[in-house]
Amino acid sequence: MSRRPIDRSPKLKLLRDEGYEIDVVTGYLLIRGVPYLNARQEVKRGVLISALEVNNDIALPPQDHQAKWFGEHPCNENGTPIQGLGSSEQPIRIANLDVTWNFSCKPKPAECYRDFHHKIEHYVAKISGPAQAVDSSATAQTFKPFAPDEGDSVFLYEDTASSRADIVAINEKLKPRKVGIVGLGGTGSYVLDYLAKTPIGEIHLFDADVFIQHNAFRAPGAASGAELDEKLTKVAIHARTYSKMRRGIIPHPVEMGPGTLHLLEDLDFVFLCMEGTGKKPIVSKLEDLGVPFIDVGMGITVHGESLRGQVRTTTSTPTQRRHVHEKNRIAFTAAGEVNEYDRNIQVVELNALNAAFAVIKFKKLCGFYDDDGHEHFSVFVIAGAESINEDDE
């Protein structure tokens, strides 16, 4: 439960001050303890739920007239279902509640609600009217003391994007994880950008390099000249950026080597977004730890007056590792070899695409997305817009 949107929004605060049991949970507004009659003409209490529209945690007017209901279907005094609620069964899990009913009830004579106070009062009056006719003490305005914030969200403001799409329960599959990103160049910084918008508990950043001018053209957002003058490490500047939105961004301004590999030991998943001789010991360490990881890479060349090439995603899990070595699915640079990475062509949209493929695969492994192919190696060929997927389980 979060009090911040309630404290910052006069209409939500008014609901609380009037005695409603109001919560804000994962982007939903919940009104608990709403009395209603069931089909057996018994007075029960349910939960009225609406996706919350906010900006900077200040409630905006509702964007639709729909609400969800946890409880039996509200009935009239004779036990027949209340008409006019626009009821349909749409099961969904919200805030640990198995919600069944979706209501679609427009206010009269208007077609939309002025604010959430207007919307909640209208729904509560319609749902609770028959219960109050049977028991005059049955009211949703219980003046129950409200609990303090639970502090169980990594976000500094509510994730209303997930609640708008009704995917909060699916998103929660990502929540308990500790994820590492090794290499905060173009692709790694986009991996961070995508992961930062998820409820992952901790995101650890590993990179010893300084964020300089060419990095600004391969990373999300826009760095100012003053920020470049600071000569911060990549992990420091990105941690500062994303800490405006969430907690749990943990920078490690170190190069991965024998003295730092132990930092990977507490992680649940790792993204490898780097090249060079340091990659092979990292892979060996992750394999020894039983930690799944995804390695990304791209190869872009000049072809006449255009560019062509491909982006690669290699997945390694405890149940499938052999393809990495037997099929050379990851390019390891041996000691003494020239590292061509710094002269390779990097284009920002391909960095973002490479990161997107990696994060999508990660989310498949977490159960966020369905996974029909279970591929552990994929290549996207730019010129032909072809996807090659191999090494399925």
Beta strands, then each sheet from edge to edge (+ up, - down):
strand 1: 21-25
strand 2: 28-37
strand 3: 43-51
strand 4: 54-55
strand 5: 58-59
strand 6: 66-70
strand 7: 88-94
strand 8: 97-104
strand 9: 178-182
strand 10: 202-206
strand 11: 249-252
strand 12: 269-272
strand 13: 293-303
strand 14: 306-316
strand 15: 377-381
strand 16: 386-390
sheet 1: 1+ 2- 3+ 6- 8+ 7-
sheet 2: 4+ 5-
sheet 3: 11+ 10+ 9+ 12+ 13+ 14- 15+ 16-
end
